[in-house]
Amino acid sequence: MKILFFMGSLAILFASNTWAAITIGDFTLGAPKNEVLVMLKSRFQSIKETQGSRYQIERPLVSATLPIHPYLLGNVPISEVNIFFNNDDLLNQVEIKLNTTHIEEVRKHIPQVEKSTLDPDFGDTWEVIVGDGEIIYYVSKLFGSAEISFADKATSKENITARRLSNQRFKKLNGKIDKLIEIFKKNESEVHSTLPP
């Protein structure tokens, strides 16, 4: 079965060997690096090869910012794209940052969105695990933006393990912070209780 891809929408392409490439917007996992970079240069003013931390692991990536013209996913403006490649210079992970805080606008662009499940550690991130990869998406009211991240099967396996470990570390840190806040409030209450009326 093959579902055709149209600009500004998404599809999953199924080849005869059942390999599937997730496509969202202009990005199809498995695309050659040179083709992806040519496309990005036509869309963004700034293209930089850099290092970035994902789930507390440093990885090389290409960051594209400052769209030349309004660049949309459906009707939603794209503000930034970060892309990653494997050792064969094939696209294996994409992060698309969107100027929206409406989760339904994001969900329109998620393949097999009905399979979305909330991240077990944090309740503001959704995961879709498909046969040949993963899709992660969330909306941040604090930053007024949303993000869709998707990766191929090999990268997803690494991400899932790293994300769980990273989330556990953050949960422990949050727990320590909560305890410190409780101690501070208790001490503050004791100080007030010893003050003369």
C-alpha positions, 0 to 999 in steps of 0.5 A: 500500500502507498499513501501519496505525500502532498505539500503541507500534509503528511503520509507514511510510505509503505514499500513492498518490503514493508519498510516505512518512512515517516513523513511530516511536512517536507521531511521524510526519514531516510532522505539523503543529507545533501537533498535535505540541506538544499531544501532547508537553505531554500527555506531558512536564513540560518543553517548551522551544523552544531551539537545539541543535548537530547535526553542529556546525550550530546549529538551532532545536528543541523539547526535551521532558524529564521524562515526566509518566508512564512514556512507552514505545516498545514496552517501553522508557522514553523519557527525552527527545524533541527535535523539529525543524520546517521553514519550513512548521511541519511535523515534519521530524526527531525524536530519541528518547532511550531508557533502554536499552543493548540494541541489539536493543530499539532495532532492534525499532523501526527500519523496514527494519532489515535495511538498517542499515549501520554508519557508515563513520567510527564503528563504533557508529552504524547508518544506514538510508537509505530512499526518503524519509529516514534513520534513525540509531540507536546505543546508548551503554554509557557513558551507559546510553542509546540514541537513534533519530533520523529525518528526512525526505528534504530534511533527510536530504540536509543531515544526511548532508553535515553528518555526514560533515564533522563526523565527519571533523573529529572523526577528525582531532581524535582522530588529533591526540590519539592522536599527543600520547599517543604522544609523551607515552608516548615521552617518559615512556619516555625519562625512565625509561630515563635514571634510575639503577637 
